[in-house]
């Protein structure tokens, strides 16, 4: 089985969700991941209680490089909402 949580997505927009109530963290996940697996992995790895998980599939963009058409690789994101009071520290 491959790694479910690839890496946390730390951007300006995603860090705005951290200060919200309930806090929301964004992760890049494996293409085969589902909400249930992401919820289990976050609970096990960070010792917090996820209340809700939203999944987003981002399609790759069309690009032109050196006169040739191609596409960038797409990705899958998971937005994980935690119980109020829980917090994840990324160092």
Secondary structure as a PSIPRED ss2 file (coil, helix, strand):
# PSIPRED VFORMAT (PSIPRED V4.0)

   1 X C   1.000  0.000  0.000
   2 X C   1.000  0.000  0.000
   3 X C   1.000  0.000  0.000
   4 X C   1.000  0.000  0.000
   5 X E   0.000  0.000  1.000
   6 X E   0.000  0.000  1.000
   7 X E   0.000  0.000  1.000
   8 X E   0.000  0.000  1.000
   9 X C   1.000  0.000  0.000
  10 X C   1.000  0.000  0.000
  11 X C   1.000  0.000  0.000
  12 X H   0.000  1.000  0.000
  13 X H   0.000  1.000  0.000
  14 X H   0.000  1.000  0.000
  15 X H   0.000  1.000  0.000
  16 X H   0.000  1.000  0.000
  17 X C   1.000  0.000  0.000
  18 X C   1.000  0.000  0.000
  19 X C   1.000  0.000  0.000
  20 X C   1.000  0.000  0.000
  21 X C   1.000  0.000  0.000
  22 X C   1.000  0.000  0.000
  23 X C   1.000  0.000  0.000
  24 X E   0.000  0.000  1.000
  25 X E   0.000  0.000  1.000
  26 X E   0.000  0.000  1.000
  27 X E   0.000  0.000  1.000
  28 X E   0.000  0.000  1.000
  29 X E   0.000  0.000  1.000
  30 X C   1.000  0.000  0.000
  31 X C   1.000  0.000  0.000
  32 X C   1.000  0.000  0.000
  33 X C   1.000  0.000  0.000
  34 X C   1.000  0.000  0.000
  35 X H   0.000  1.000  0.000
  36 X H   0.000  1.000  0.000
  37 X H   0.000  1.000  0.000
  38 X H   0.000  1.000  0.000
  39 X H   0.000  1.000  0.000
  40 X H   0.000  1.000  0.000
  41 X H   0.000  1.000  0.000
  42 X H   0.000  1.000  0.000
  43 X H   0.000  1.000  0.000
  44 X H   0.000  1.000  0.000
  45 X H   0.000  1.000  0.000
  46 X H   0.000  1.000  0.000
  47 X C   1.000  0.000  0.000
  48 X C   1.000  0.000  0.000
  49 X C   1.000  0.000  0.000
  50 X E   0.000  0.000  1.000
  51 X E   0.000  0.000  1.000
  52 X E   0.000  0.000  1.000
  53 X E   0.000  0.000  1.000
  54 X E   0.000  0.000  1.000
  55 X E   0.000  0.000  1.000
  56 X E   0.000  0.000  1.000
  57 X E   0.000  0.000  1.000
  58 X E   0.000  0.000  1.000
  59 X C   1.000  0.000  0.000
  60 X C   1.000  0.000  0.000
  61 X C   1.000  0.000  0.000
  62 X E   0.000  0.000  1.000
  63 X E   0.000  0.000  1.000
  64 X E   0.000  0.000  1.000
  65 X E   0.000  0.000  1.000
  66 X C   1.000  0.000  0.000
  67 X C   1.000  0.000  0.000
  68 X E   0.000  0.000  1.000
  69 X E   0.000  0.000  1.000
  70 X E   0.000  0.000  1.000
  71 X E   0.000  0.000  1.000
  72 X C   1.000  0.000  0.000
  73 X C   1.000  0.000  0.000
  74 X C   1.000  0.000  0.000
  75 X E   0.000  0.000  1.000
  76 X E   0.000  0.000  1.000
  77 X E   0.000  0.000  1.000
  78 X E   0.000  0.000  1.000
  79 X E   0.000  0.000  1.000
  80 X E   0.000  0.000  1.000
  81 X E   0.000  0.000  1.000
  82 X E   0.000  0.000  1.000
  83 X C   1.000  0.000  0.000
  84 X C   1.000  0.000  0.000
  85 X C   1.000  0.000  0.000
  86 X C   1.000  0.000  0.000
  87 X C   1.000  0.000  0.000
  88 X C   1.000  0.000  0.000
  89 X C   1.000  0.000  0.000
  90 X C   1.000  0.000  0.000
  91 X C   1.000  0.000  0.000
